[in-house]
Amino acid sequence: MKAFVIERYGKQEPLQLAEVPEPKLGEQDVLVQIYAASINPLDLKIRSGALKRILPLRLPLVLGNDLAGVVTRVGAKVQRFKPGDEVYARTDTRRIGTFAEFIAVAESNLALKPLSLSMEEAASIPLVGLTAWQALVEKGNLRKGQKVFIHAGSGGVGTLAIQLAKQLGASVATTTSSANVELVKSLGADIVIDYKKDDFAKTLRDYDLVLHSLGAEELEKSLSVLRPGGQLITLSGPPDPEFARDAGMPKLLQLIVGLLSRRIRKKARQRQVNYTFLFMRGSGEQLARLGELIDSGVIRPVIDKVFPFEATDQALAYVDSGRAKGKVVVKVR
């Protein structure tokens, strides 16, 4: 089958179109013919080698973390899917590879594609949708009447998180550029801060939860907008010891991870704020629940561009430029 691979780690390492073996199918795996895959900042981090200590993957490597497609074969112990089913998924972190024609996905990571979405729209959802769900519902326990601040509201995670937070009954503040103010308002944002003109830390106070996805400066400033007992959930800040333990890292690596986040965790404790690092995981059950919200019209995908499969490298470069609104998708079939 055809797939886009990297031979080595590097920030500018180009993707190479290659012929690779069709994936082997385990007893609890589903073989999916990929119709569309989306690009995520995670793909850029993996390509650069920034995650190789906590996410060891064998080179040469097929990139890509989420997909929509059609089931072609199922393993002997698969019960919920059959050939011909239209599905979508976020792969297991150690079995990525959606920039390809086929992939084997664990049944537990798979869900039926929302009926109201095209393949390209469905492929845009899994990673960012699950990230928003696990941050706001699973870890954040966001409730009606609470206030949440979501960084980068026009990004992939931001566009989904705003809509989910509003569905949960929360008041939402976000940051974006002036060009995207109307977009994030249309998704439900109550307070929109133009980050090029205004400082969110001087505007927002007593928030229950912050979903952080930017740099170190924004991370520390986020502490000041939270009430005592509030939660700072980061997607891009330093990992915490709980993440290291849950990931099964060796004791020495757990210690190193703890040291990396010690400073921000100390500042959080001083402000009586809870600090949590989130590295989302695949979940077919959660994708099914998101699919119900999508088909009911509560959540909609936001797609900037769709690239043809042969232009996957250009799609990755476009996301790397930081100009994308919502998601960028590759049409594989």
Secondary structure, 3 states (H helix, E strand, C coil): CEEEEECCCCCCCCCEEEECCCCCCCCCEEEEEEEEEEECHHHHHHHHCCCCCCCCCCCCEECCCEEEEEEEEECCCCCCCCCCCEEEEECCCCCCCCCECEEEEEHHHEEECCCCCCHHHHHCCHHHHHHHHHHHHHHCCCCCCCEEEECCCCCHHHHHHHHHHHHCCCEEEEEECHHHHHHHHHHCCCEEEECCCCCHHHCCCCEEEEEECCCHHHHHHHHHHEEEEEEEEECCCCCCHHHHHHCCCCHHHHHHHHHHHHHHHHHHHHCCCEEEECCCCCCHHHHHHHHHHHHCCCCCCCEEEEEEHHHHHHHHHHHHCCCCCCEEEEECC
